Amino acid sequence: MKPIYIAAYHQSKFGKLLAMTQEQMIAAAVAGVCGEIGANAEMIDSGSIAAVCNFSLHQQGLMAGLLAGVPGMAAKPIEAVENACASGGQAVLSGIYKLQAGLGETAIAVGLEKMRDDEGRADGKRVGEALGYFSDPNEREGKTFVFPHIFAEIMQQYMQHWSVSEAELAAIAVQEYANARHNPYAQMQKVELTLDQATTIGGNNRYLVEGLPLKTYDCSQITDGFAAMILATEEGLERLGVDRHDCVQIAGWGQAVDPLQHQQRQVLEPVGAYRGMQIAYALAGIGPAEIQAAEIHDCFTVMGALGTEIIGKAKPGKGAAYWAEGKAAPNAECGINTSGGLIAKGHPVGATGIAMIGWAAWQLLGKVPSALQVQNAEHAATFNIGGPVCASVCTVLRGPQ
């Protein structure tokens, strides 16, 4: 296969984009990522765009047409991709697939989500309904907020099966909020969180579903944001004027989807997620021990635990303990979600998978704030999921050689 490199990455601050429209977000994403390397859209051969709530929240389809409307992007092979919350990662894979197939030497992946209104307010019930469409209809009955309810059940199952405490899972959120305070792009940058706050019911923190352990601080954010990435072959880098020795390589990638139907999934050890990660490691020719940094899909704290296990940093049932013991901190065994993760950095659904890969690449390039920088990192992994642990997109990145 052709080596594939990240020529450029760009993202907005996550949180509130106020009156900025989807069309404006796409234009800003393309201009921003091209500006990172002094390129222009005419130099890009193909594109993919990811958004999840465009139909339900904005009554807008054919997102590829909006990307084609950016000057320099018309009349090129472009498609919108949707794989629930893994759509951003899927857009990156779509670009890789086209480059591997010989459809040009450069590709752009754009991801975005506008989840708040023009004043920055979030309609949690409306967003919950929109995201609920990405679950099995048989799992929605009786659930006002479908995904928090589903993951509250997964959290309870995880805790009971592996004898894990609420405090161990809360430690994930505490570390991520601490990381976000140093990330200028993070939604929760100005929020401090202690373990006592994360485990005590009161104030902002409450149980979301009666009888289930999921609390407010176990949850990711409702977020506006966009991200864009330019991928290139070696020939593409030459055209863009970028030295490959200054670039991160996407050395491995894997994608797999488990059945949407609950009775056909193994949520505590998801087959597709493990398979996707194993494929990515095999392509890269390395294993989990060689990963020094990672960005994983912690839509809820239980997924932070599961994701740590899936990337191979902890055995099944030991992911929460990995965080509680301090091993996931930026200066520890493996810096995981040094960005703040979905819980504190934010979760603009269509942009999330791209942003995970982009931040991991910045780690390998030494471009993150010093308090978050993993020292001497040579490889990083990402794990992006969609739905109730259903769709999985995994990558392994190699630093400049």
C-alpha positions in Angstrom: 0.0 0.0 0.0 1.0 3.6 -0.5 2.1 5.4 2.7 -0.5 7.9 3.7 0.5 11.1 5.6 -1.4 13.9 7.4 -0.3 17.0 5.5 -2.3 19.4 7.6 -4.9 19.5 10.4 -7.1 22.4 11.6 -10.0 22.7 14.0 -12.3 25.3 15.6 -12.6 25.8 19.3 -15.2 23.4 20.5 -18.3 24.6 22.4 -20.4 27.4 20.9 -20.2 28.7 17.4 -23.4 30.9 17.8 -24.9 32.0 14.5 -22.2 30.4 12.3 -24.0 28.2 9.7 -23.0 24.8 8.5 -22.0 26.3 5.1 -19.8 28.8 6.9 -18.3 26.1 9.1 -17.4 24.0 6.1 -15.8 27.0 4.3 -13.8 27.9 7.5 -12.6 24.3 7.9 -11.3 24.1 4.3 -9.7 27.6 4.5 -8.2 26.8 7.8 -6.6 23.5 7.0 -5.3 24.8 3.6 -3.9 27.8 5.4 -1.9 25.6 7.8 0.4 24.7 4.9 -0.1 27.6 2.5 -2.1 25.4 0.1 -5.4 26.1 -1.7 -8.5 24.0 -2.4 -7.5 23.5 -6.1 -4.7 21.3 -4.9 -7.0 18.8 -3.3 -8.2 15.9 -5.5 -11.1 14.5 -3.5 -13.1 15.0 -0.4 -15.3 13.4 2.3 -17.5 15.2 4.8 -19.0 13.9 8.0 -22.1 15.3 9.8 -24.6 13.4 11.9 -27.4 15.8 12.9 -27.6 17.7 9.6 -31.0 16.1 8.7 -32.6 16.1 12.2 -31.4 19.5 13.5 -31.0 21.5 10.3 -33.2 19.8 7.6 -30.1 19.7 5.3 -28.9 16.7 3.2 -26.3 16.5 0.5 -23.5 17.8 2.6 -21.1 16.9 -0.2 -22.7 19.7 -2.2 -21.9 22.2 0.5 -18.3 21.1 0.4 -18.3 21.4 -3.4 -19.5 24.9 -3.0 -16.2 26.0 -1.4 -14.1 27.7 -4.1 -11.8 25.2 -5.6 -13.7 22.1 -4.5 -16.3 21.9 -7.3 -16.4 19.0 -9.8 -14.4 16.6 -7.6 -15.2 13.2 -6.2 -16.8 14.1 -2.8 -19.2 12.1 -0.6 -20.9 12.5 2.7 -20.3 9.6 5.1 -22.4 8.6 8.1 -21.5 6.0 10.7 -23.1 7.7 13.7 -20.5 9.1 16.1 -17.7 7.4 14.1 -18.6 9.5 11.0 -15.5 11.7 11.4 -13.1 8.7 11.5 -15.0 7.2 8.6 -14.4 10.4 6.5 -10.7 10.0 7.1 -10.8 6.4 6.0 -12.8 7.4 2.9 -9.9 9.7 2.0 -7.4 6.9 2.6 -9.4 4.5 0.4 -9.5 6.9 -2.5 -5.8 7.6 -2.3 -5.1 3.8 -2.2 -7.3 3.3 -5.2 -5.4 5.9 -7.2 -8.1 8.5 -7.2 -5.6 11.4 -6.9 -2.7 12.1 -4.5 -4.5 14.5 -2.0 -7.7 14.2 -0.1 -9.6 16.3 2.5 -11.7 15.1 5.3 -14.1 17.6 6.9 -16.3 17.0 10.0 -18.7 19.3 11.7 -21.7 19.5 13.9 -23.9 22.5 14.9 -25.7 21.2 18.0 -26.6 24.5 19.8 -28.7 27.4 18.7 -27.5 30.8 17.5 -27.3 32.0 21.2 -25.3 29.0 22.2 -28.1 27.3 24.1 -28.6 23.5 23.9 -32.0 21.8 23.6 -31.0 18.6 25.3 -34.3 16.9 24.6 -34.2 17.7 20.9 -30.5 16.6 20.6 -31.3 13.5 22.5 -34.1 12.6 20.2 -31.9 13.3 17.1 -29.0 11.1 18.4 -31.5 8.4 19.4 -32.1 7.6 15.8 -28.8 5.9 15.7 -29.9 3.1 18.0 -32.0 0.0 17.6 -35.7 1.0 17.6 -36.3 -1.7 20.1 -33.9 -0.1 22.6 -35.6 3.3 22.5 -38.9 2.5 24.1 -39.3 4.3 27.5 -36.1 6.2 27.1 -36.4 10.0 26.9 -32.6 10.5 26.4 -31.8 7.3 24.5 -28.0 7.2 24.5 -27.4 8.3 28.1 -29.9 5.6 29.1 -28.3 2.9 26.9 -24.8 3.8 28.2 -26.1 4.0 31.8 -27.2 0.3 31.3 -23.7 -0.5 29.8 -22.1 1.3 32.7 -24.1 -0.7 35.3 -23.3 -4.0 33.4 -19.6 -3.1 33.3 -19.5 -2.2 37.0 -21.3 -5.4 38.1 -19.5 -7.7 35.8 -16.0 -6.5 36.6 -16.6 -5.2 40.2 -15.7 -1.6 39.3 -16.8 1.3 41.4 -18.3 4.6 40.4 -15.3 6.4 41.8 -12.9 4.5 39.5 -15.0 5.5 36.4 -15.3 9.1 37.7 -11.5 9.3 37.8 -11.6 9.3 34.0 -13.6 12.5 34.0 -11.4 14.1 36.6 -8.3 13.5 34.6 -9.9 14.7 31.4 -11.2 18.0 32.9 -7.7 18.6 34.3 -6.3 18.1 30.7 -8.9 20.4 29.2 -7.8 23.3 31.3 -4.6 23.4 29.3 -6.3 22.8 25.9 -7.2 26.2 24.2 -9.7 24.3 21.9 -11.6 22.6 24.8 -15.2 23.3 25.6 -14.7 22.8 29.4 -11.4 24.7 29.6 -12.4 26.8 32.5 -14.0 24.1 34.7 -12.2 22.4 37.6 -13.4 19.0 38.7 -12.4 17.0 41.8 -13.1 13.3 42.4 -15.4 14.4 45.3 -17.4 16.6 42.9 -17.6 13.9 40.3 -19.0 11.3 42.7 -21.2 13.5 45.0 -24.8 14.0 43.9 -25.7 17.7 44.2 -25.5 20.9 42.2 -24.7 20.1 38.6 -24.1 16.4 39.3 -27.1 14.1 39.3 -28.1 10.6 38.2 -29.5 10.8 34.7 -31.7 7.7 34.9 -33.3 6.5 38.1 -31.7 3.3 39.4 -28.7 3.5 37.1 -25.2 4.8 37.9 -24.6 7.4 35.1 -24.1 10.9 36.5 -23.8 14.3 34.8 -20.0 14.3 35.0 -19.9 10.8 33.3 -21.2 12.4 30.1 -19.7 14.1 27.1 -20.8 17.6 26.0 -23.4 19.0 23.5 -21.0 20.8 21.2 -20.6 22.9 18.1 -17.3 22.5 16.2 -15.5 21.6 13.0 -12.3 19.9 12.0 -10.5 19.2 8.8 -7.5 17.1 7.7 -5.6 17.0 4.4 -4.2 13.5 3.6 -1.6 12.9 1.0 0.6 10.3 -0.6 4.3 11.1 -1.0 3.5 12.5 -4.5 0.8 14.6 -2.9 3.1 16.0 -0.3 5.5 17.1 -3.0 2.7 18.9 -4.8 1.7 20.6 -1.5 5.2 21.6 -0.8 5.3 19.6 2.5 8.3 17.6 3.6 7.3 14.1 4.5 9.9 14.0 7.2 7.9 16.7 9.0 4.6 14.7 8.8 2.8 12.1 10.8 2.0 8.9 8.9 -1.3 7.0 9.3 0.5 3.8 9.5 -2.5 1.6 10.2 -6.2 1.8 10.1 -9.1 -0.6 10.7 -12.9 -0.4 10.6 -15.6 -2.8 11.6 -19.3 -2.7 12.6 -21.1 -4.9 15.0 -24.9 -5.5 14.7 -27.1 -2.7 15.8 -29.5 -5.1 17.5 -28.6 -5.3 21.2 -29.0 -9.0 21.5 -26.3 -9.5 18.8 -23.6 -7.3 20.4 -21.1 -8.0 23.1 -20.9 -4.6 24.7 -18.2 -5.4 27.3 -15.9 -7.0 24.7 -17.1 -5.6 21.4 -15.9 -7.9 18.6 -15.8 -5.2 15.9 -13.9 -2.8 18.0 -11.2 -5.3 18.9 -11.0 -6.5 15.3 -10.7 -2.9 13.9 -7.9 -2.2 16.4 -6.1 -5.4 15.6 -6.2 -4.7 11.9 -4.8 -1.2 12.5 -2.0 -2.6 14.6 -1.2 -5.3 12.0 -1.0 -2.7 9.2 1.3 -0.5 11.2 3.5 -3.5 12.2 3.4 -2.6 15.9 1.5 -3.5 19.1 -0.1 -1.7 22.0 3.2 -1.6 24.0 4.6 0.8 21.4 1.7 3.3 21.8 2.7 6.3 24.0 -0.4 8.5 23.3 -4.0 7.8 22.4 -7.3 9.5 21.8 -10.3 7.3 22.5 -14.1 7.8 22.2 -15.2 8.5 25.8 -18.8 9.6 25.1 -19.4 8.4 28.6 -16.8 7.4 31.2 -17.5 3.7 30.7 -16.3 4.1 27.1 -13.1 5.7 28.4 -12.6 2.4 30.4 -13.6 0.2 27.5 -11.6 2.2 25.0 -8.4 1.8 27.1 -9.0 -1.9 27.0 -9.7 -2.0 23.2 -6.4 -0.2 22.4 -4.6 -2.8 24.4 -3.5 -0.7 27.4 -5.5 -2.7 29.9 -7.0 -6.1 30.1 -10.8 -6.4 30.0 -12.3 -5.0 33.1 -9.1 -3.1 34.1 -9.6 0.0 31.9 -11.1 2.1 34.7 -8.3 1.1 37.1 -5.7 2.2 34.5 -7.1 5.8 34.9 -7.7 5.6 38.6 -4.0 4.6 39.1 -2.9 7.6 37.1 -1.4 5.6 34.2 -3.4 7.7 31.6 -2.0 11.1 32.6 0.1 13.0 30.1 3.3 12.2 32.0 2.5 8.6 32.8 2.6 5.3 31.0 0.4 6.4 28.1 -1.1 9.8 27.7 -4.8 9.1 26.9 -7.2 11.8 25.9 -4.7 14.5 26.7 -7.0 16.8 24.7 -9.7 16.4 27.4 -11.6 13.8 25.5 -15.2 14.0 24.5 -16.1 14.6 28.2 -14.2 17.8 28.6 -12.8 18.8 25.1 -16.3 18.4 23.6 -18.2 16.2 21.2 -19.3 17.8 17.9 -20.3 14.5 16.6 -19.3 14.6 13.0 -16.0 16.3 13.8 -15.0 14.1 16.7 -13.2 11.3 14.8 -11.2 13.7 12.8 -10.3 15.8 15.9 -9.1 12.7 17.7 -6.7 11.8 14.9 -5.6 15.5 14.6 -4.8 15.9 18.3 -2.9 12.6 18.3 -0.9 13.8 15.3 -0.2 17.1 17.2 1.1 15.0 20.1 3.6 13.2 17.8 4.6 16.6 16.3 5.2 18.1 19.7 2.5 20.8 19.0 0.2 20.4 22.1 0.6 22.7 25.1 3.6 21.7 27.2 1.5 20.6 30.2 -0.2 18.0 27.9 2.8 16.9 25.9 3.8 13.3 26.0 7.5 13.2 25.9 9.3 11.4 23.1 6.1 9.8 21.7 6.7 7.9 18.5 3.3 6.2 18.0 -0.3 7.1 18.8 -3.6 5.2 18.5 -7.2 6.5 18.1 -10.5 4.7 18.6 -13.7 6.3 17.4 -17.1 4.6 17.9 -20.6 5.1 16.5 -23.8 4.1 18.2 -24.1 1.8 21.2 -20.6 0.3 20.8 -21.5 -0.6 17.2 -19.4 1.1 14.5 -15.6 1.3 15.2 -12.9 3.2 13.4 -9.3 2.7 14.6 -6.0 4.2 13.5 -2.3 3.9 14.4 -0.1 7.0 13.8 3.7 7.1 13.4 5.6 10.2 14.1 8.0 11.9 11.7 10.8 9.6 10.6 
